[in-house]
Amino acid sequence: MLGNKDKDISNMLNTFSKYGLELEIIKYNCINKNKNNMSDFKHKPGSGSIFKNKYKEKETHPDYRGKVVLQDGEEKDIALWIKESSNGGKFFSVAISNPYVKEGDTPTKSIKKEDNTDGLPF
């Protein structure tokens, strides 16, 4: 039987899959045997990852944060809050935004699929 948090995660995955996004919820620390940096990891279009927000200090801060890559290859930041409705039901509130860029940093380019306007499949 699933616990409440597992049910919440299961419901969230079902909701996002309706919109063509696959999200991976990571609930443990990864041990990287190849010593690659996690920032080297690239999601496939239509997928993403959300991690528990370990920097949450206020209720307004998201419970989970992550990255998604849309079907066209554009990268987006994703934030998720677990909320409760007035009748006591739990739900997810989601915000998708352009990737955060620190002041003075150069924004990274998203990899977009080429626009095939001539109609040819190659």
PyMOL commands that set and color helices and strands:
alter all, ss='L'
color gray80, all
select helices_A, chain A and resi 4-18+38-40
alter helices_A, ss='H'
color red, helices_A
select strands_A, chain A and resi 22-25+47-52+64-69+75-84+90-97
alter strands_A, ss='S'
color yellow, strands_A
deselect
rebuild
show_as cartoon
